[in-house]
């Protein structure tokens, strides 16, 4: 039997299903992760405006990182061991335990990854002291004070489809916010002008609100 890689399976099965006309074809040259990053940088196009593509490609990316960081045989052994030790557990309980304690911290947003991030924050506090200044930057996209760029995205969305809004341009909004955040940091925090005082260290944190922003 032939051993197929996750890139091969994705190329031959998933992407043609999402894009039957071949406009998102992955030709198999290079690895899949750089391909996904390149597609996510193609703003205001089908790759970022089609929600099933975004959701599926994120799952594929996480699966690839998991397969590269963890041996499949080890995970199977962990599943069998937990089932033997806790026969009353459901499959969901077993996999929750594995996600919490067995998946490596190199996979973003997994429990061990968050635990590692917390340890790094403790080291920063030990080296630089407690936080002296807390600054919040927000789109404020749900009020009349929202950025003009959000208005521009809204107008562009309605030009393509009058039922669209800025909420249909999730990747574009994230790219806009990250670019604006970098510009703010370079201008007001890291420029050496000491507008906010002498900055010894800083830690940026991206937060998603439940209001849909």
trRosetta pair geometry for C-beta under 8 A, 3 or more apart (Angstrom, degrees):
i j d omega theta_ij theta_ji phi_ij phi_ji
4 8 4.4 -122 -168 84 92 133
4 9 5.5 106 133 -54 123 86
5 8 4.8 102 54 2 74 100
5 9 7.2 -139 97 -2 42 86
6 9 5.6 -52 -147 38 36 112
6 10 6.2 37 155 -20 67 107
6 32 7.0 -90 106 9 94 152
6 60 7.2 155 164 -163 117 89
6 63 6.5 179 -143 116 148 110
6 64 5.4 -165 91 -94 152 85
6 67 6.3 160 -30 31 139 161
7 10 5.8 -56 -147 38 29 110
7 11 6.2 30 155 -21 65 109
7 26 7.4 -129 -170 137 84 137
7 28 6.5 116 142 -129 112 69
7 31 6.5 -118 -81 -151 142 54
7 32 4.4 -162 -108 -41 92 112
7 64 7.9 59 -58 -109 77 127
8 11 5.8 -55 -146 36 28 111
8 12 6.2 8 164 -3 65 114
8 28 7.0 40 -97 -117 64 115
9 12 6.4 -69 -142 47 24 97
9 13 5.6 -23 176 20 64 123
9 14 7.4 52 132 -11 74 101
10 13 6.8 -78 -124 53 16 84
10 14 4.9 -37 -146 34 61 120
10 15 6.2 60 158 -20 76 100
10 26 6.6 7 114 49 101 152
10 32 6.0 66 58 -120 152 146
10 60 5.8 75 -103 -144 134 142
11 15 6.3 -19 -130 29 33 126
11 25 7.8 54 -154 -171 82 70
11 26 4.6 -113 -106 83 87 105
11 27 7.6 82 -140 -137 128 2
11 28 5.3 15 -98 -68 167 89
12 16 7.2 -24 -178 6 27 125
13 16 7.0 -100 -170 40 9 99
13 17 6.5 1 161 -17 55 117
14 17 5.8 -68 -158 34 28 112
14 18 6.5 17 156 -12 68 108
14 56 6.4 -180 -175 160 128 135
14 60 7.1 -172 79 -76 171 137
15 18 5.8 -56 -145 39 35 107
15 19 6.1 -24 172 34 71 102
15 24 5.5 -137 -166 106 104 100
15 25 6.4 126 132 -119 131 38
15 26 5.4 147 -10 4 169 101
16 19 6.8 -80 -129 69 26 66
16 20 6.4 59 176 -108 68 47
16 22 7.3 -2 -116 -88 79 64
16 25 7.4 35 -78 -105 76 82
17 20 7.4 7 -144 -69 19 78
18 24 6.6 -39 95 61 110 143
18 50 7.2 123 180 130 111 144
18 52 6.4 -168 -124 108 109 113
18 53 5.4 112 -177 -88 147 89
18 56 7.0 -154 -72 51 139 153
19 22 6.4 163 127 -49 102 7
19 23 5.3 -119 -176 51 130 74
19 24 4.0 135 1 27 162 104
19 25 7.2 -126 92 -51 126 59
19 46 7.5 101 -105 133 119 138
19 53 7.8 42 -43 -93 102 126
22 25 4.7 -2 -164 -43 76 120
23 46 6.4 52 110 55 130 152
24 39 7.0 54 -148 -127 100 136
24 46 6.9 -118 -60 102 113 117
24 47 6.2 141 -113 -89 117 91
24 53 7.1 -113 -139 -131 170 138
26 32 6.7 19 -163 -119 151 84
26 35 5.5 59 -127 177 109 159
30 34 5.7 -63 152 62 130 128
30 35 6.6 148 94 -49 111 95
31 34 5.9 91 69 14 83 96
31 35 7.3 -146 103 -5 46 96
32 35 5.3 -61 -155 38 41 119
32 36 6.3 42 152 -24 74 102
32 60 7.0 -90 145 145 141 120
32 61 7.9 -151 118 -93 106 65
32 64 6.2 -156 69 -85 122 158
33 36 5.7 -50 -148 32 33 110
33 37 6.6 32 155 -17 64 104
33 61 6.3 97 -113 -130 83 90
33 64 6.3 -156 -60 102 101 151
33 65 8.0 88 -92 -61 132 86
34 37 5.6 -54 -147 38 36 112
34 38 6.3 38 154 -22 68 104
35 38 5.8 -56 -151 34 30 111
35 39 6.5 27 153 -16 65 106
36 39 5.7 -55 -148 37 32 110
36 40 6.3 30 154 -18 66 107
36 57 5.3 160 -133 179 116 119
36 60 7.4 -178 -82 86 142 114
36 61 5.7 -142 98 -76 172 114
37 40 5.7 -56 -147 38 31 110
37 41 6.6 28 154 -18 63 106
38 41 5.9 -60 -154 35 32 109
38 42 7.1 39 147 -29 63 100
39 42 5.6 -47 -157 19 41 116
39 47 4.2 -141 178 -165 97 149
39 48 7.9 171 148 -50 76 77
39 57 7.4 -115 81 -141 137 165
40 47 6.9 -126 -77 136 35 118
40 48 6.6 99 -141 -85 51 101
40 57 7.9 -171 -61 114 103 145
40 171 6.0 -144 -161 -148 82 137
41 175 7.9 124 -126 -107 58 138
42 45 4.7 -49 141 44 101 139
42 47 5.1 65 71 43 117 135
42 48 6.7 -172 85 -17 70 107
43 48 5.9 -17 -127 24 45 159
43 171 6.6 -156 -114 111 79 106
43 172 5.1 104 -156 -98 111 90
43 175 6.1 -96 -89 41 132 162
44 48 7.1 -13 -28 63 18 124
44 49 7.3 39 -152 -47 31 119
44 156 7.1 -52 -124 150 127 140
44 169 7.4 1 -91 -131 68 117
44 172 6.2 63 -56 -86 73 136
45 48 6.2 76 57 24 65 92
45 49 6.7 -159 96 2 23 107
46 49 5.9 -71 -124 50 29 100
46 50 5.5 21 -180 -21 71 118
46 53 7.6 81 145 3 76 162
47 50 7.1 -49 -127 29 12 101
47 53 6.2 -122 -150 130 48 148
48 54 6.9 62 -140 -76 45 114
48 169 7.4 43 132 -148 111 62
48 170 7.5 -151 177 62 91 73
48 171 3.9 -101 -151 46 118 141
48 172 6.4 113 138 -38 144 83
49 168 6.6 35 -147 155 83 95
49 169 7.0 -20 -101 -99 84 65
50 53 4.3 59 91 7 106 117
50 54 7.1 164 87 -14 58 85
51 54 5.6 -58 -148 36 39 111
51 55 6.2 30 161 -15 73 107
52 55 5.9 -58 -143 41 32 107
52 56 5.8 25 163 -15 68 114
53 56 6.1 -61 -141 42 24 105
53 57 5.9 19 164 -16 64 114
54 57 6.2 -61 -142 39 22 105
54 58 6.5 24 158 -21 60 107
54 170 7.2 82 -159 66 171 129
54 171 6.9 -150 -110 -48 131 115
55 58 5.9 -57 -154 32 28 111
55 59 6.7 25 152 -15 63 106
56 59 5.7 -56 -153 37 35 111
56 60 6.3 36 150 -19 68 105
57 60 5.4 -48 -144 36 37 115
57 61 6.3 42 153 -23 65 102
58 61 5.7 -51 -149 34 31 113
58 62 6.5 29 154 -16 64 105
59 62 5.8 -54 -148 38 32 109
59 63 6.2 33 153 -21 65 108
60 63 5.6 -56 -147 37 31 112
60 64 6.4 33 155 -21 66 104
61 64 5.8 -53 -149 33 30 110
61 65 6.5 27 155 -15 64 106
62 65 5.8 -56 -149 39 32 110
62 66 6.3 34 152 -21 65 107
62 107 6.8 73 -152 -165 78 112
63 66 5.6 -54 -148 36 31 113
63 67 6.3 29 156 -18 66 106
64 67 5.8 -56 -147 37 30 108
64 68 6.3 23 157 -15 65 110
65 68 5.9 -59 -145 40 29 108
65 69 6.0 12 161 -9 66 117
65 106 7.2 -153 179 118 107 93
65 107 5.0 135 126 -113 122 88
65 108 7.8 -17 143 15 171 78
66 69 6.1 -69 -140 45 25 100
66 70 5.7 -33 -179 32 66 113
66 103 6.9 -49 -123 -137 97 110
66 107 6.0 35 -79 -99 70 144
67 70 7.2 -73 -115 57 17 74
67 72 7.2 2 -130 -59 78 97
69 103 7.8 61 102 -168 127 73
69 104 4.6 -127 160 42 125 135
69 106 5.1 -171 -118 69 141 123
69 107 6.0 -142 38 -49 159 98
70 74 6.3 -118 -178 66 86 121
70 75 6.0 70 145 -48 125 110
70 102 7.6 77 -131 144 141 92
70 103 6.6 -71 -52 -128 148 61
70 104 6.2 -170 -63 -8 95 105
71 74 4.4 87 72 0 96 106
71 75 7.3 -171 93 -6 53 83
72 75 5.8 -57 -155 36 37 111
72 76 6.5 38 150 -20 68 105
73 76 5.7 -54 -150 35 34 112
73 77 6.5 36 152 -19 66 104
74 77 5.7 -54 -152 35 33 112
74 78 6.5 34 151 -20 65 104
74 102 7.8 179 135 -175 105 119
75 78 5.5 -52 -149 34 35 113
75 79 6.5 38 152 -21 65 102
75 98 6.7 72 -146 -164 87 140
75 102 7.0 129 -110 137 73 140
76 79 5.7 -51 -150 33 33 113
76 80 6.5 29 154 -14 65 105
77 80 5.9 -56 -147 39 32 108
77 81 6.1 32 155 -21 66 109
78 81 5.7 -55 -143 37 30 111
78 82 6.3 25 160 -15 65 108
78 98 5.5 113 125 -111 134 108
78 102 5.3 41 -139 -107 167 160
79 82 6.1 -60 -148 38 26 106
79 83 6.3 25 156 -18 63 109
79 94 5.9 68 -139 162 74 131
79 95 7.8 8 -107 -78 101 68
79 98 6.9 -15 -75 -64 73 143
80 83 5.8 -57 -146 37 30 112
80 84 6.3 28 156 -18 65 108
81 84 5.8 -59 -151 37 30 110
81 85 6.2 19 156 -11 66 111
82 85 5.8 -57 -138 44 32 105
82 86 5.8 -24 176 33 70 105
82 89 6.7 -52 152 62 98 156
82 94 4.9 140 107 -135 134 92
82 97 5.9 158 -131 79 149 144
82 98 7.3 -111 -15 -55 155 92
83 86 7.1 -76 -125 65 18 68
83 87 6.7 53 173 -102 60 54
83 89 7.0 -124 -109 65 51 109
83 94 6.2 1 -65 -102 78 141
84 87 7.2 3 -146 -64 20 83
86 89 4.1 48 122 -16 115 118
86 93 7.2 -107 121 120 138 129
86 94 7.6 180 74 -86 117 82
89 93 3.9 -128 -163 88 98 133
89 94 5.4 118 129 -55 128 79
89 97 7.8 -25 -156 -10 154 134
90 93 4.9 104 51 4 70 100
90 94 7.2 -129 99 -4 41 87
91 94 5.6 -53 -150 34 36 114
91 95 6.3 26 157 -12 69 107
92 95 6.1 -60 -146 42 29 103
92 96 6.2 34 155 -23 65 108
93 96 5.7 -54 -147 34 29 113
93 97 6.6 30 155 -19 62 105
94 97 6.0 -60 -158 34 29 110
94 98 6.6 24 150 -16 65 107
95 98 5.4 -50 -144 37 39 113
95 99 6.2 42 155 -21 67 103
96 99 5.8 -53 -147 36 30 111
96 100 6.3 26 156 -18 64 110
97 100 5.8 -60 -147 37 29 109
97 101 6.1 -20 172 20 67 112
97 102 7.7 54 127 -7 68 107
98 101 6.9 -80 -132 54 21 78
98 102 4.5 -39 -159 35 65 129
98 103 6.8 80 145 -33 73 87
99 102 7.4 -16 -45 47 12 85
99 103 5.5 0 -141 -3 44 128
99 110 6.4 -136 -173 -152 82 97
99 111 6.2 102 135 3 79 113
100 103 8.0 86 18 25 12 96
100 111 4.5 4 -130 44 56 165
100 112 7.6 125 176 -42 34 78
101 111 7.6 -24 -48 87 39 134
101 112 7.5 103 -132 -64 20 108
103 107 5.7 -58 163 40 114 137
103 110 4.8 -101 105 -176 133 152
103 111 7.4 107 57 41 109 84
103 112 5.9 -167 86 16 74 122
104 107 6.1 106 73 -4 74 93
104 110 7.9 74 76 75 39 150
104 112 6.4 -115 171 91 19 147
105 110 7.2 -152 -121 76 38 108
105 112 4.1 -112 -77 131 75 99
105 113 4.8 142 -158 -86 65 50
105 115 6.9 -102 -104 63 117 91
105 116 4.1 85 -163 -25 146 141
106 113 7.4 -104 36 -92 7 100
107 110 4.6 46 91 -8 103 133
107 112 7.8 66 49 62 89 103
107 113 6.0 -113 80 -49 55 127
108 113 5.6 145 -134 -167 28 164
109 113 6.0 3 16 73 16 144
109 114 7.3 33 -148 -49 31 96
110 113 4.6 97 54 2 73 108
110 114 7.4 -145 92 -5 38 85
111 114 5.8 -57 -151 36 33 108
111 115 6.3 34 152 -21 67 106
112 115 5.3 -50 -145 35 36 116
112 116 6.4 40 153 -21 66 101
113 116 5.8 -53 -152 34 30 111
113 117 6.5 32 149 -19 63 105
114 117 5.5 -52 -148 35 35 114
114 118 6.4 39 152 -23 65 102
115 118 5.7 -51 -152 32 32 113
115 119 6.7 34 150 -18 63 102
116 119 5.7 -52 -152 34 35 112
116 120 6.5 36 150 -20 66 104
117 120 5.6 -54 -151 35 34 113
117 121 6.6 37 150 -21 65 102
118 121 5.6 -51 -152 32 34 113
118 122 6.7 37 149 -20 64 101
119 122 5.6 -52 -152 32 36 113
119 123 6.6 37 150 -19 65 102
120 123 5.6 -50 -152 34 36 113
120 124 6.6 39 149 -20 65 102
121 124 5.5 -51 -150 34 36 114
121 125 6.5 37 152 -19 66 102
121 203 7.0 60 -113 -130 91 166
122 125 5.7 -51 -149 35 33 112
122 126 6.4 35 151 -20 64 105
123 126 5.6 -54 -150 35 33 113
123 127 6.3 21 156 -12 66 110
124 127 5.9 -63 -145 43 30 103
124 128 5.6 -21 174 24 70 114
124 201 6.3 -164 -162 136 108 151
124 203 6.6 88 140 -59 172 129
125 128 6.9 -72 -120 58 19 77
125 129 6.8 -42 -165 139 56 11
125 130 6.0 28 -147 -89 99 51
125 131 7.9 -51 -106 -32 94 72
127 201 7.8 76 97 -28 106 160
128 200 5.3 164 -146 115 113 124
128 201 4.5 -80 -103 24 165 135
129 132 7.5 31 108 -41 115 101
131 134 6.1 53 153 -65 131 91
132 197 7.9 -79 111 87 133 153
133 196 6.4 128 165 170 168 116
133 197 7.2 168 -40 41 148 128
135 196 7.7 -47 -56 -132 142 151
137 180 7.7 -174 164 117 137 107
137 181 6.1 155 84 -104 154 88
137 184 6.5 163 -98 52 153 172
138 213 7.9 21 -167 150 95 157
139 146 6.1 15 154 -144 77 94
139 147 6.0 -78 -152 3 68 111
139 150 6.2 102 -175 -65 109 136
139 173 7.2 5 -99 -171 154 109
139 177 6.3 -64 -64 -92 104 115
139 213 5.9 -176 55 -165 126 122
140 143 5.3 -47 169 41 96 107
140 145 5.1 -31 130 90 143 97
140 146 5.0 -156 99 -92 77 63
140 147 7.5 122 54 -23 87 71
141 146 4.6 76 -119 -127 37 135
141 147 7.5 -32 -89 24 74 85
141 150 5.1 -170 -124 -134 94 157
141 166 6.4 -129 -168 94 131 150
141 173 7.7 2 -84 -147 155 134
141 213 5.2 152 38 -121 119 106
142 146 7.1 123 17 -63 23 126
142 211 6.1 -65 -37 145 154 136
142 212 7.9 102 -73 63 121 98
142 213 6.7 -94 -28 -66 103 113
143 146 6.0 149 65 -37 60 85
146 150 4.7 -55 147 55 120 147
146 151 7.2 142 97 -42 104 83
147 150 4.9 106 67 -5 82 97
147 151 7.6 -143 105 1 53 82
147 176 7.9 174 94 147 152 128
147 180 7.7 -75 -116 -96 159 165
148 151 5.3 -50 -159 34 47 116
148 152 6.5 49 144 -22 71 100
149 152 5.3 -49 -149 34 39 115
149 153 6.4 40 151 -19 67 101
149 176 5.5 172 138 -165 143 140
149 180 7.8 -150 21 -61 156 133
150 153 5.7 -50 -148 36 34 111
150 154 6.3 39 150 -22 64 105
150 166 5.4 -1 -164 -102 85 159
150 173 7.4 43 -108 -119 86 102
151 154 5.5 -53 -148 35 32 115
151 155 6.4 31 154 -18 65 104
152 155 5.8 -53 -148 36 32 109
152 156 6.3 30 154 -17 64 107
153 156 5.7 -56 -147 39 32 111
153 157 6.2 37 153 -24 65 105
153 166 4.8 76 103 -114 117 92
153 169 5.3 -139 -177 68 121 155
153 172 6.1 158 -128 118 129 130
153 173 6.8 106 175 -76 176 83
153 176 7.5 -96 -52 -33 137 157
154 157 5.7 -53 -148 33 29 113
154 158 6.5 22 157 -12 64 107
154 165 5.9 -8 -128 -156 88 64
154 166 4.9 -47 -73 -46 80 93
155 158 6.0 -58 -148 40 31 106
155 159 6.5 41 150 -30 63 103
156 159 5.4 -48 -152 24 34 118
156 160 7.1 25 154 -10 63 100
156 169 7.9 56 84 -65 111 155
157 160 6.2 -63 -161 38 34 103
157 161 7.0 -48 167 55 68 78
157 164 3.7 -134 167 121 101 117
157 165 5.8 122 105 -130 152 7
157 166 6.4 -149 -11 -70 149 39
157 168 5.7 130 -145 59 131 115
157 169 6.0 -120 -78 -28 119 119
158 161 7.1 -90 -134 81 31 40
158 162 5.2 42 -158 -119 83 51
158 164 6.0 -156 -74 66 44 87
158 165 7.6 30 -58 -90 89 48
160 164 6.2 13 73 16 97 152
161 164 4.4 90 75 -18 97 109
161 168 8.0 -50 65 92 122 172
164 168 4.5 -80 -150 34 93 151
164 169 7.8 70 174 -32 116 92
165 168 6.0 117 55 1 51 94
166 169 5.7 -69 -160 44 49 105
166 173 6.2 88 171 -76 100 126
167 170 7.2 14 -176 -67 45 81
167 212 6.1 -18 -117 161 125 117
169 172 4.0 -34 168 44 105 123
169 173 5.7 116 107 -28 84 91
170 173 5.9 -58 -149 35 28 109
170 174 6.5 25 156 -16 64 106
171 174 5.8 -56 -149 38 32 110
171 175 6.2 32 153 -19 66 107
172 175 5.7 -54 -146 38 31 112
172 176 6.3 33 153 -21 64 106
173 176 5.6 -52 -146 36 31 113
173 177 6.3 30 156 -18 65 106
174 177 5.8 -55 -146 37 31 109
174 178 6.2 28 157 -17 66 108
175 178 5.9 -56 -144 39 28 108
175 179 6.3 28 157 -18 64 109
176 179 5.9 -58 -148 38 27 110
176 180 6.2 24 156 -16 64 110
177 180 5.7 -58 -147 40 30 109
177 181 6.1 33 154 -22 66 107
178 181 5.6 -52 -144 35 30 114
178 182 6.4 32 156 -19 63 104
178 206 8.0 -17 -87 -96 90 132
179 182 5.9 -54 -150 35 30 110
179 183 6.5 29 152 -18 63 106
180 183 5.6 -54 -149 37 33 112
180 184 6.4 35 152 -21 65 105
181 184 5.7 -54 -149 35 31 112
181 185 6.4 30 154 -19 65 105
181 204 6.9 95 166 -145 133 139
182 185 5.8 -54 -146 36 31 111
182 186 6.3 25 157 -14 65 109
183 186 6.0 -58 -145 40 29 107
183 187 6.0 18 160 -14 65 116
184 187 6.0 -65 -141 42 26 104
184 188 5.7 -28 -179 26 67 115
184 189 7.2 49 133 -4 72 106
185 188 7.2 -74 -120 54 15 77
185 189 4.7 -45 -151 45 57 124
185 190 5.6 30 154 2 79 112
185 202 7.6 179 -138 100 112 157
185 204 7.5 -52 -79 -71 141 128
186 189 7.6 -4 -32 51 12 81
186 190 5.5 -44 -116 62 39 109
186 191 6.4 80 159 -68 50 84
187 191 5.8 10 -166 -50 22 131
188 191 6.7 25 -55 3 10 118
188 193 7.8 -66 -136 59 38 118
188 195 5.1 -74 -157 59 75 141
188 196 6.4 69 155 -22 93 111
189 195 7.8 -80 -74 52 35 101
189 196 6.2 -14 -106 29 68 134
189 199 5.7 61 -176 -55 82 164
189 202 6.3 24 173 -53 139 163
190 199 7.0 -79 -84 66 56 147
191 195 7.5 36 50 -6 117 108
194 197 6.0 -15 -172 -166 86 11
194 198 5.6 -14 -124 -72 113 56
194 199 7.8 -164 -116 -8 64 79
196 199 6.7 44 82 -62 106 105
199 202 5.9 -12 -174 -43 122 109
208 213 7.2 -176 -159 88 61 70
209 212 7.3 -32 94 34 90 30
209 213 4.5 26 48 47 115 106
